[in-house]
Structure formats: C-alpha cells, structure tokens
Amino acid sequence: MGLPVTYTPSAETLLWPECVTPRDTQDIESVPLDRRGLPISTYAVLRRAAAKWPHRRAITVLHDARDLAAAPSWTFAEIFERTNGIASALVRAGVERGSAVGLLSPNVAELIMAILAAEAVGIAAPANPALSEAHLVDLFRRSGVRVLVAAGPEIDPTVWSTARALAAGLGVSALYALRPTAPVGTAPDLGVVDGVDVRYLADAATARAGEAVAVPEPEATDLAAVFHTGGTTGTPKLAAHTHANEVANAWMAAVNGPLDEESVLFAALPLFHVNALVVTLLGPLLRGQSVVWAGPLGYRDQVMLSRIWKIVERYRIATLSGVPTVYSVLSGIPVDADISSLRFGVVGASPLPPAIESAFTAHTGVPLLEGYGLSEATCASARNFLGFPRPGSVGQRVPYQQVKTVEIDETTGEWHDLPPGLPGVVAMAGPAVFAGYVVGHGPHGPVLDCLGKVRDGWLDTGDLGRVDDEGYIYLTGRAKDLIIRGGHNIDPAVIENALLGHPDVTGANAVGRPDAHAGEVPTAYVTVRDGATVSAADLRAFASEAVPEAASAPKYVIILDALPVTAVGKPYKVALRMDATEDAAREELRAAGIAAAVRCEQVDGRLTVSVSTSHPADEVEAVLNRFSFPWVTSP
C-alpha cells in the first residue's frame, strides 16, 4: 500500500465551501476565518474581481425601465478602471485615510464607483438625500467630510441645491456632481461655490485617468465607511465599519445558499443602506456575480415595478432583496413573464409578517427567505435556507458570527448569559461587530465610541428573542417596542400580524398609546388597498377576534395613506408614538374642559408633550400628571 494522500483544499474550495443546509455552518467554522483567503480590503476585492473576471458583466443599471434594451452595463475591469480614476481625483482634492467623502445621491452608475473609490482612499459616508439639511450637516461634520459627491442638477435639482449649501457650510475642498446613468446632451452649468472646486465627477476623474491611487492601500483595520442607522430614535447615529468588517460580512452573505458565479442578482435598495453595499455590491464582487440595479427611484419606480417580472425574465434574475412592504406590493403585480429563474426572495430590515409571505409565495410560486441584521453588526447576521423552513425564525446565524441571549439588569447594567431557548436580549460577537459610533472627528480621523452597546466583544442588538441550540434566532420584538398594558407585556407583532390577515390591509404598525389607567393601550396604524371600504371600527373588531388574548386587542385603529418609515425602509414607530401620545393628551384635556394646543416632540430621547393654554396650570397638571410622559406648558 502506498502512503495515504493528504487532502489539501484548493484556494477556491477554501473561499467557497458548501453552505446549503443548517448543518454546514459548523463544518465551515472548522477552518479558521483567517485561512479562508479573504481579501484584506474592499479595494482588494475589486482588484481581484477585475483580474479574475475582467470581461464578465458586473453591473447593469436600469436607468429607464421602459426600455430595458438600452440599459448600459460595465465589466469588472471597467468598474476597476473607473474607480481608480475617481480615487485619484479624490486624493488630489485632499482625501486621505482619516477623512471622509460625503455621498448624497439616489442610485446611479457613477455612485457605485464613487463609493468604492471613497473606501479605497478614505472613508465613504453615504447619506439619505431625504434627510433634513440640519441632520446632513451633523452627519457629515462628525464624519470629517472633506469632499462631497452629490446628485447633479439633471438627477435631482433639489439635492444639488442642498449639496451646494452643504459644501459652503462645511468648508469642503471639492463638490463633485454626478450625471445620470445614461446622460443626454450637454451637462448643465454647475455654478460657483466660493472656495470650493465645483465640477462634474467624470471630469475630475478623467483629469487623473491612468494614474495610480496616490495613497497606501487600505489595511484591514482601517475604516471603510460610516453608515447612519436610519434614525429610528429620531437622531441618526453613525456606525463605523472597518474594511475587515465589510469584507468578512460580504463573504458571509455571499457564501450562503445555492447561488454560484453564474447567478444574477437584482438590487433596488439605496446605496446609503448597508444591505445595498454589502449584499448586492461587495458580495457579488467577491463571487463574480452580475447585478442588475434599478434606477434612482428603486422600488418606488412605478414603471419598474409594473415591469418587474419582465426584468426577471430578460436578465434571468435568481434572487432579489427587499423589505416586507416591497413583497406586499409585488404580490399584487400580475406575473406576465417567465420567472422560472427566480429561486427565492430575500427579506429583511423588519420582521416578515406571515400574511405577506404567504401572499407572495401563492402569487409567484417563489419562496421568501427571511434574514436578519443591523448596521452595528455591519449588515447580515442570520439567514434561512431553501428547503429547511423554520417557521417564526429570522434564520440561523451566519458562519463565524456568534449569538446568544442575555438578561440585562436594569439597576446594575450587568449582563447574565441565558441558556439556549430562553428569551432575552439578543447579543452577537464576531468579525462583523462594528468599530463604534462616530461621535466626533479629531486630527487622526473619526472619534469612535460604542456607547455601551459592546461588552467584551459582544454587541447588544436591542432586539428581544430567543436562540435555539442550532443558532436559529426567533425575534419577539424590540426592547423599546413592547406595549406594557397594566404591567402586561404585549408584542406589537401579534397585533400587526392579526391585522395583516385582513384582505384589505396592506400595512400595520402597533404602538403603545399612553393611558391614565393602564399605562399604555395598544393602538394600531394601518394602510388599506386602493378602493377598500373597510372602516377603522371594522378593523378593530377584526383584530379583537384575531389576537390570541383580549389584552392585545387594539383599543384604537387609525387608517393612514402611508406608514412612516426610516431612510432605509424600516417602520418609524417614533412618529406613531408621538401621534398617539399627542392624541391621548389632547383627548384627556378636552374631556376635562381644557382648551389647549398640544404638540409632542422628542427631547433628549424622550417624548415630551408641550401644552399651550390659558387655563390655570394646576388644572392642566391635574390631568397630565396621570400620565408617565414629561410635559411642559406655555401661555
């Protein structure tokens, strides 16, 4: 007999192990992550893709969904070349490793390359153009923005006007304008901003074409980007990600499931959303996959939505990613094309209501796989598998991320680990845990602070749930979302899922409304289908029958044209709590015969009611002191 042959896995096998069943996660982790051969930075990811698949189509951008044949495409080599040109222009404008590039634009082709370039030479700081100018000033100032890249006047005149004001106020060195994905005609004049180099990004990049990036390549520990968290508390935080965070998490997302190099992904989420960057840009760059990008409006493009199944057919889309409300809309669009290439849809950002899941799958025959993640853990933390359903779970932890539940002592702040299966606060550890929040900017770059969210490497996600012994996560809500009625904890999802079971309801959010007797009572805000005649009273009665216990029945149901969402499409319950609090105070004052103007606002993280009235202060006090919220009066 000959000597035994030692099996040595190839580099590709090490980089792309099989991960199609829940059992594969532990097998993958038998090899340390640092032996997997991941690139050290997002720039190295791009360079590898250009060398490995230079002529393969990397991205296609649907700038006009009415004419799919006219959508332009770029290869991996072309993206790399354009990114280098932009990176050199940014360096010339003064960007260095500790400084940031502010990016303010809806999705266009140039924005993709600009983000990659910003990470290559400094720190990318993408922001939602819909944020207020005051928020943008705060975010960009904290980030240390030195150059601003923004949608030019052809894309969005309002955003360009805001960008000019920001450039002047922040004192940036350069303001570079983006043109549409497929520009037509001569570019309009950009005007002048005193002391700022104002020009089109393409012109700035062309002036530096062919030059090497003039700064050392990023290290794994360097900051790659800062992302605002969506502002669910009213004031957006800035979560900082290192290159190691982003590369590892992009790999974790790309390694999972049945997709291979030939699979085509569809992307429509905005690039200020971590999912768009990590899952639909960096992941495919690692895997060599082609991505079809929607135009600037994303899922808000009604023409694109009306042709979504034609898009799937033309490009043989294998998967798409969206929030639950997207799939609710897609469930109502007739399937008028061959969508056999579509293997599954990925859903995240907020819990997937069973009614939406069943409606989409019944309509299309395509399963939905729920995932889970948060900006503080870079992006993707858990996912489900095709053929291995776990009802009620947002998925199994991705490889190399650890997860547990803890009990946090409200008095001492101490954490106590809980065994598998017991509910508590979900905590995570691993290479995707963020570097901290940006709380300021110093001489060497952003000043970071985890603000108590990380302890011994473990991240407090703020989510409530349980974790089974296979690493599957079952969420029960946000710690701050619980409705407490007379000491009884109510999960708002119970009410929301009940209302979504009504055929006319398209969206539902439940919050606690302050109550003088019970502390809080459940209040539901809903949207209904066009043409529906169902009343709020009808829905209240329906929900009362559908919820599992009487305490969960909503006392109030309010029908809205649209539910408020954050910049990244998550339910913005702060606005609903403010409305419910304001209405509760107004109703109690009116019942006491007190005429008053009532307004609720967020002060230092707490909802505070302001009351303007000519009635004696002691009469107002007698009414409002029955509530737990703070309040102030004025004449």
C-alpha positions in Angstrom: 0.0 0.0 0.0 1.2 3.5 -0.7 1.3 6.3 1.7 -2.1 8.0 2.5 -2.8 11.0 0.4 -3.4 14.2 2.5 -6.2 16.2 1.1 -5.3 19.8 0.6 -8.3 22.0 -0.4 -7.8 24.5 -3.2 -8.0 28.2 -2.7 -11.4 28.3 -4.3 -12.7 25.5 -2.1 -11.4 27.3 1.0 -13.0 30.5 -0.1 -16.3 29.0 -1.2 -17.2 26.0 1.0 -20.6 24.4 0.6 -23.3 26.1 2.7 -26.7 25.0 1.7 -28.0 23.3 4.9 -28.1 24.3 8.6 -25.5 21.6 9.3 -22.9 23.3 7.1 -22.3 26.2 9.4 -20.3 24.3 12.0 -18.3 22.4 9.3 -17.3 25.8 7.8 -16.1 27.0 11.1 -13.8 24.1 11.5 -11.4 26.2 9.3 -10.4 29.5 10.9 -11.7 32.5 9.0 -8.2 33.9 8.5 -7.3 30.8 6.5 -10.2 31.3 4.0 -8.1 33.7 1.9 -10.4 36.7 2.0 -9.0 40.0 0.5 -7.9 42.5 3.1 -9.9 45.4 1.9 -12.9 46.3 -0.3 -10.4 47.8 -2.8 -8.6 44.4 -2.9 -12.0 42.8 -3.5 -12.5 45.0 -6.6 -8.9 44.5 -7.8 -9.3 40.7 -7.5 -12.6 40.7 -9.4 -11.1 42.8 -12.3 -8.1 40.4 -12.6 -10.2 37.2 -12.3 -13.2 38.1 -14.5 -12.1 41.2 -16.5 -14.6 40.8 -19.3 -17.6 39.5 -17.3 -20.5 41.8 -17.0 -20.5 43.2 -13.4 -23.4 45.6 -13.3 -26.3 46.7 -15.5 -28.2 49.8 -14.5 -31.9 50.2 -15.5 -31.9 54.0 -15.9 -35.3 53.8 -17.8 -37.4 50.7 -17.1 -39.5 51.4 -20.2 -36.5 50.5 -22.4 -34.7 47.5 -21.0 -32.6 47.1 -24.1 -31.0 50.5 -23.6 -29.7 49.7 -20.1 -25.9 50.2 -20.0 -23.5 47.6 -18.5 -20.0 47.6 -17.1 -17.5 44.8 -16.8 -15.4 44.1 -13.6 -12.3 45.6 -15.4 -14.3 48.7 -16.4 -15.5 49.3 -12.8 -12.0 48.9 -11.5 -10.6 51.4 -14.1 -13.3 54.0 -13.3 -12.9 53.5 -9.6 -9.2 54.2 -9.8 -9.8 57.4 -11.8 -12.2 58.6 -9.2 -9.9 57.6 -6.3 -7.1 59.6 -7.8 -9.3 62.6 -8.2 -10.4 62.3 -4.5 -6.7 62.2 -3.4 -6.0 65.3 -5.5 -8.8 67.0 -3.7 -7.2 66.2 -0.3 -8.9 63.0 0.8 -6.7 60.8 2.9 -7.2 57.7 5.1 -8.8 59.5 8.1 -11.0 61.8 6.0 -14.4 61.1 4.5 -16.2 61.5 1.3 -19.8 62.5 1.7 -22.1 60.8 -0.9 -25.5 62.3 -1.4 -27.4 60.8 -4.3 -30.0 58.3 -5.4 -28.6 55.3 -7.2 -26.9 56.0 -10.5 -24.0 54.1 -12.0 -21.3 56.7 -11.0 -22.4 56.5 -7.4 -21.4 52.8 -7.3 -17.8 53.6 -8.4 -17.7 56.7 -6.2 -18.4 54.6 -3.1 -15.8 52.1 -3.9 -13.3 54.9 -4.6 -14.1 56.6 -1.4 -13.3 53.4 0.6 -10.1 52.9 -1.4 -8.6 56.2 -0.3 -10.5 57.4 2.7 -13.9 56.7 4.3 -17.2 56.6 2.4 -20.0 58.5 4.1 -23.2 57.9 2.1 -26.3 59.6 3.4 -30.0 59.7 2.5 -30.7 62.8 0.4 -34.2 63.0 2.1 -32.7 63.8 5.5 -33.0 67.3 6.7 -30.2 69.7 6.0 -29.5 70.0 9.7 -29.1 66.2 10.0 -26.9 66.1 7.0 -24.6 68.9 8.4 -24.3 67.0 11.6 -23.6 63.6 10.0 -21.0 65.0 7.5 -19.3 67.1 10.2 -19.0 64.2 12.5 -17.7 62.1 9.6 -15.0 64.6 8.8 -16.1 65.0 5.2 -13.5 66.7 3.0 -15.1 66.1 -0.4 -18.8 66.0 -1.3 -20.1 63.9 -4.2 -23.8 64.6 -5.0 -26.5 64.1 -7.5 -26.2 66.8 -10.1 -29.0 69.1 -11.3 -30.0 66.6 -14.0 -30.7 63.9 -11.4 -32.3 65.9 -8.7 -32.2 69.8 -8.7 -33.3 69.9 -5.0 -30.5 67.6 -3.9 -28.0 69.6 -5.9 -29.1 72.8 -4.3 -28.8 71.2 -0.8 -25.3 69.9 -1.7 -24.2 73.4 -2.7 -25.4 74.7 0.7 -23.7 71.9 2.5 -20.4 72.4 0.6 -20.4 76.1 1.5 -21.3 75.5 5.2 -18.9 72.5 5.8 -16.0 74.1 4.0 -15.2 71.1 1.8 -12.4 71.3 -0.7 -14.4 69.9 -3.6 -18.0 69.3 -4.7 -18.3 66.8 -7.5 -21.6 66.4 -9.3 -22.9 63.0 -10.7 -24.6 62.8 -14.0 -27.5 60.3 -14.8 -26.5 56.8 -15.7 -27.2 57.5 -19.4 -26.8 61.3 -19.8 -28.3 63.0 -22.8 -26.9 66.2 -24.2 -24.6 68.8 -22.7 -24.2 68.9 -19.0 -25.7 72.0 -17.4 -23.5 74.6 -15.7 -23.0 73.9 -12.0 -22.4 77.4 -10.8 -19.8 78.6 -8.3 -19.3 77.9 -4.6 -16.7 80.2 -3.0 -13.6 78.4 -2.1 -14.8 75.0 -3.4 -13.7 73.2 -6.5 -17.1 72.5 -8.2 -17.1 70.2 -11.2 -18.6 67.0 -12.6 -17.0 63.9 -11.1 -16.4 62.4 -14.5 -14.3 65.5 -15.5 -12.3 65.3 -12.2 -11.7 61.6 -12.8 -10.7 62.0 -16.4 -8.1 64.5 -15.4 -6.5 61.8 -13.3 -7.1 58.9 -15.6 -4.3 56.3 -15.7 -2.7 57.4 -12.5 -2.2 55.0 -9.6 -4.0 55.6 -6.4 -1.7 58.0 -4.6 -2.1 56.7 -1.1 -1.2 53.4 0.6 -3.8 50.7 0.1 -6.2 50.3 3.0 -5.4 47.9 5.8 -8.0 45.5 7.2 -8.3 47.6 10.4 -8.8 51.0 8.5 -12.3 52.5 8.4 -14.1 51.8 5.2 -17.4 53.5 5.7 -19.8 55.1 8.1 -23.5 54.5 7.8 -26.3 56.3 9.5 -28.5 53.9 11.3 -31.8 55.1 9.9 -32.8 57.4 12.7 -35.3 55.2 14.4 -34.8 57.2 17.6 -35.2 60.5 15.8 -31.4 61.4 15.6 -29.4 59.2 13.2 -26.3 57.5 14.7 -23.2 56.8 12.6 -22.0 53.2 12.7 -18.3 52.8 11.6 -17.2 49.8 9.6 -13.7 48.6 9.0 -12.6 47.0 5.8 -12.3 43.7 7.7 -15.9 44.2 8.8 -17.2 44.7 5.3 -15.2 42.1 3.5 -16.0 39.4 6.1 -19.7 40.2 6.2 -19.9 40.4 2.4 -18.3 36.9 2.2 -20.7 35.6 4.9 -23.6 36.8 2.8 -22.2 35.5 -0.5 -21.2 32.1 0.8 -24.7 31.1 1.8 -27.2 29.3 -0.3 -27.4 27.8 -3.8 -26.2 30.7 -5.8 -23.0 30.5 -7.8 -20.9 32.7 -10.1 -23.5 32.5 -12.9 -26.3 33.8 -10.7 -27.7 37.2 -11.4 -28.9 39.4 -8.5 -31.4 42.3 -8.6 -30.6 45.4 -6.5 -33.1 48.2 -5.8 -32.2 49.4 -2.3 -30.5 52.7 -2.0 -26.7 52.7 -1.6 -26.9 54.6 1.8 -28.4 51.3 3.0 -25.8 48.8 4.3 -27.6 45.9 2.5 -27.1 47.6 -0.9 -23.4 47.9 -0.3 -22.6 44.6 1.5 -25.1 42.2 0.0 -25.6 43.5 -3.6 -22.3 45.2 -4.3 -19.4 43.7 -2.3 -20.8 40.2 -2.1 -21.2 39.8 -5.9 -17.7 41.4 -6.4 -16.3 38.6 -4.3 -18.2 35.9 -6.1 -18.0 37.3 -9.6 -21.8 37.6 -9.9 -23.7 40.1 -12.2 -26.1 42.6 -10.6 -28.9 44.4 -12.2 -29.5 47.7 -10.5 -32.8 49.6 -10.5 -32.7 53.3 -11.4 -32.7 56.2 -9.0 -36.2 55.6 -7.6 -35.5 52.0 -6.7 -38.7 50.2 -5.6 -40.5 53.5 -5.7 -40.3 53.5 -9.5 -43.9 52.5 -10.6 -42.8 51.8 -14.2 -40.1 49.5 -12.9 -42.5 47.7 -10.6 -45.0 47.2 -13.4 -42.3 45.5 -15.4 -40.6 43.7 -12.6 -41.4 40.2 -14.0 -40.2 41.2 -17.5 -36.9 42.3 -15.9 -36.6 38.9 -14.1 -37.2 37.1 -17.4 -34.8 39.3 -19.5 -31.9 39.1 -17.2 -32.6 35.6 -15.6 -32.7 37.1 -12.1 -32.0 34.5 -9.5 -32.8 36.5 -6.4 -33.9 39.9 -5.3 -33.8 41.7 -1.9 -36.3 43.9 -0.3 -38.2 44.9 2.8 -41.6 43.3 3.6 -43.6 46.2 2.2 -41.9 45.6 -1.2 -43.1 42.0 -1.3 -46.6 43.1 -0.3 -46.6 45.3 -3.4 -45.1 42.6 -5.7 -47.9 40.3 -4.6 -50.4 42.5 -6.4 -48.5 42.7 -9.7 -49.7 40.1 -12.3 -47.0 37.7 -13.3 -46.7 38.3 -17.0 -43.4 36.7 -17.8 -41.3 33.6 -17.4 -39.8 33.9 -13.8 -38.5 30.4 -13.5 -35.0 31.7 -12.9 -36.1 33.3 -9.7 -35.0 31.0 -6.9 -36.0 33.0 -3.9 -36.5 36.5 -2.5 -34.5 37.8 0.5 -36.4 39.9 3.0 -35.0 41.9 5.9 -35.0 45.2 7.7 -38.1 44.4 9.7 -39.9 41.2 10.6 -41.8 39.4 7.8 -45.5 39.1 8.6 -46.8 35.6 7.7 -49.6 37.1 5.7 -47.2 38.9 3.3 -45.1 35.8 3.0 -48.0 33.5 2.1 -49.5 36.0 -0.3 -46.2 36.5 -2.2 -45.5 32.8 -2.5 -49.0 31.9 -3.5 -48.9 34.6 -6.2 -45.5 33.8 -7.7 -44.5 30.3 -6.5 -41.3 31.8 -5.2 -40.3 31.3 -1.6 -39.1 34.1 0.7 -36.1 33.6 2.9 -36.1 35.9 5.9 -32.8 37.3 7.1 -31.7 39.5 10.0 -29.0 42.1 10.5 -28.2 45.5 11.8 -25.7 48.2 11.0 -23.9 47.7 14.2 -23.1 44.1 13.0 -22.2 45.5 9.6 -25.2 44.1 7.8 -26.1 40.4 7.6 -26.2 38.3 10.8 -28.7 35.4 10.1 -30.4 33.7 7.2 -32.7 30.9 6.4 -32.1 28.0 3.9 -34.1 26.8 0.9 -35.8 23.5 1.8 -35.2 23.9 5.5 -38.1 26.0 6.8 -38.0 27.2 10.4 -41.4 29.0 10.9 -41.1 32.1 13.1 -37.3 32.3 12.8 -35.3 35.0 11.1 -32.7 32.5 10.3 -29.6 30.7 11.6 -26.5 32.8 12.5 -24.1 33.2 9.5 -20.7 31.5 9.8 -18.2 32.9 12.3 -20.8 35.1 14.0 -21.8 34.0 17.5 -25.2 34.7 19.0 -26.8 34.3 22.5 -29.4 35.9 24.6 -28.7 37.8 27.8 -30.6 39.3 30.7 -29.5 42.8 31.4 -30.0 44.0 35.0 -31.7 47.4 34.8 -30.2 48.5 38.1 -26.6 47.5 37.7 -26.3 47.1 33.9 -24.8 43.7 34.4 -25.3 41.0 31.7 -26.3 37.5 32.6 -26.0 34.8 29.9 -29.1 32.7 29.2 -29.1 29.1 28.0 -30.4 28.3 24.5 -34.2 28.6 24.2 -34.7 31.2 27.0 -35.9 34.6 25.8 -33.8 37.7 26.5 -31.8 40.4 24.7 -30.1 39.1 21.6 -26.3 39.6 21.6 -23.7 39.0 18.9 -20.0 38.6 18.6 -17.6 38.0 15.7 -15.7 39.8 12.9 -18.7 41.8 11.8 -19.2 43.7 15.0 -18.7 47.4 14.2 -15.9 49.6 15.3 -18.2 52.0 17.2 -20.3 55.0 16.6 -18.8 58.2 15.2 -19.2 60.8 18.0 -16.8 63.4 16.6 -13.8 64.0 14.4 -10.2 64.5 15.6 -6.9 65.2 14.0 -6.4 61.5 13.1 -9.9 60.8 11.9 -13.3 59.9 13.4 -13.6 59.6 17.1 -15.4 56.3 18.0 -17.4 55.2 21.0 -19.6 52.1 21.3 -21.9 54.0 23.7 -22.2 50.9 25.9 -23.5 48.7 23.1 -20.5 46.4 23.1 -19.2 44.4 26.1 -16.3 42.1 25.9 -16.7 41.9 22.2 -20.5 41.2 22.4 -23.0 43.6 20.8 -26.3 44.4 22.5 -28.6 44.4 19.5 -31.5 45.9 21.3 -33.7 43.1 20.0 -35.6 40.7 22.1 -35.8 37.0 21.2 -34.5 33.5 21.9 -31.8 31.4 20.3 -32.0 27.7 19.9 -29.1 25.2 20.2 -28.6 25.3 16.4 -28.1 29.1 16.3 -31.6 30.0 14.9 -32.9 33.3 16.1 -36.5 33.9 17.0 -37.2 37.6 17.5 -40.1 38.7 19.7 -39.6 42.5 19.2 -37.5 45.5 20.0 -36.9 46.2 23.7 -38.3 49.7 23.2 -41.3 48.5 21.1 -43.0 46.5 23.8 -46.5 47.7 24.8 -47.0 47.5 28.5 -50.7 47.4 29.4 -51.3 47.3 33.1 -48.0 45.6 33.6 -48.8 43.1 30.9 -46.1 42.9 28.1 -47.6 42.9 24.6 -45.6 42.2 21.5 -46.8 44.6 18.8 -46.2 41.9 16.1 -49.1 40.0 17.5 -51.4 42.9 16.7 -49.7 43.7 13.4 -49.9 40.1 12.1 -53.6 39.9 13.1 -54.5 43.0 11.1 -52.4 41.9 8.1 -54.6 38.9 8.0 -57.5 41.1 6.8 -57.7 41.1 3.0 -57.9 44.9 2.7 -54.9 45.7 5.0 -51.6 46.3 3.3 -49.5 47.5 6.2 -49.8 47.6 10.0 -47.8 49.1 12.9 -48.8 48.9 16.5 -47.6 51.1 19.3 -48.5 51.9 22.9 -50.7 54.9 23.5 -50.4 56.5 26.9 -53.4 55.7 29.1 -54.1 57.2 32.5 -55.4 53.9 33.9 -53.4 51.1 32.1 -50.2 53.0 31.5 -50.4 52.1 27.8 -53.1 50.6 25.5 -52.4 49.1 22.1 -53.0 51.4 19.1 -52.7 50.3 15.5 -52.0 52.3 12.4 -52.8 50.7 9.1 -52.9 51.2 5.4 -55.5 49.6 3.2 -55.8 48.7 -0.5 -57.0 51.2 -3.0 -60.8 51.3 -3.2 -61.2 49.4 0.1 -64.3 50.5 2.1 -63.3 48.8 5.4 -63.6 51.2 8.4 -61.4 51.6 11.4 -64.3 50.1 13.5 -64.4 47.1 11.2 -60.6 46.5 11.6 -60.7 47.0 15.4 -63.4 44.3 15.6 -61.5 42.0 13.2 -58.3 42.4 15.2 -60.1 41.7 18.5 -61.2 38.3 17.2 -57.8 37.5 15.7 -55.4 38.3 18.5 -54.6 35.5 21.0 -55.7 37.4 24.1 -58.0 40.2 25.0 -55.2 42.4 26.3 -53.6 42.5 22.9 -56.8 43.8 21.1 -56.1 47.3 19.8 -58.2 50.0 21.5 -57.7 52.3 18.6 -57.2 51.7 14.9 -56.2 54.6 12.6 -56.1 54.3 8.8 -53.3 56.2 7.1 -52.4 56.8 3.5 -48.9 55.6 4.2 -47.0 54.3 7.3 -43.9 56.3 8.2 -40.6 54.6 7.5 -36.9 55.5 8.1 -34.4 56.2 5.5 -33.7 52.5 5.0 -37.4 51.4 4.9 -37.8 50.3 8.5 -41.0 51.2 10.3 -40.6 54.6 12.0 -42.6 54.0 15.1 -41.3 57.1 16.9 -43.6 59.2 14.7 -46.6 56.9 15.5 -45.8 57.1 19.3 -45.7 60.8 19.0 -49.0 60.9 17.3 -50.6 58.6 19.8 -49.1 60.5 22.8 -50.3 63.8 21.4 -53.8 62.5 20.8 -54.0 60.9 24.3 -53.1 64.2 26.0 -55.4 66.2 23.8 -58.4 63.9 24.5 -57.9 63.9 28.2 -57.6 67.7 28.3 -60.7 68.1 26.2 -62.6 65.7 28.5 -61.6 67.9 31.4 -62.9 71.0 29.6 -59.5 72.4 28.9 -58.9 74.1 25.5 -55.3 73.7 24.6 -52.9 73.3 21.6 -51.0 70.1 22.1 -47.8 69.1 20.4 -45.5 66.1 21.1 -41.8 66.2 20.3 -38.7 64.2 21.1 -36.5 65.9 23.8 -33.3 64.1 24.9 -34.6 60.8 23.6 -37.9 61.1 25.4 -41.3 62.0 24.1 -42.4 65.3 25.7 -45.8 67.0 25.4 -46.0 70.7 25.0 -49.3 72.3 26.0 -50.2 75.9 25.2 -53.3 77.1 27.1 -54.7 79.9 29.0 -56.2 77.6 31.7 -54.7 77.6 35.2 -51.6 75.4 35.5 -53.0 73.4 38.3 -55.9 72.2 36.2 -53.6 71.1 33.4 -51.3 69.5 36.0 -54.2 67.5 37.5 -54.9 66.0 34.1 -51.4 65.3 32.7 -49.8 64.1 35.9 -51.8 60.9 35.5 -49.5 60.0 32.6 -45.9 58.9 32.6 -44.7 61.2 29.8 -43.0 64.5 30.6 -44.9 67.7 29.7 -44.4 71.4 29.7 -46.9 74.3 29.4 -46.8 77.7 27.8 -49.4 80.5 27.6 
